[in-house]
């Protein structure tokens, strides 16, 4: 009596699925810009709170302006979602 074979042991050569460039979809540039600016804006907000907690000086103007990247990234993401949405067929 032979031992049971598990999940194709000795089943012969197996073919691995490879990802080609044609089947891979790239991220749209508007979405990439939205994600990057939103992330940088969130990072600026966190740094702003850290500066307020750890020092006696107020954050610089550059930090306040870079925190405005967060709502700008949100608006870019919203524009991307509205532009890439599918229309309803009638």
Secondary structure, 3 states (H helix, E strand, C coil): CCCCCCCCCCCCCCCCCCCCCCCCCCCCHHHHHHHHHHHHHHHHHHHHHHHHHHCCCCCCHHHHHHHCHHHHHHHHHHHHHHHHCCCCCC
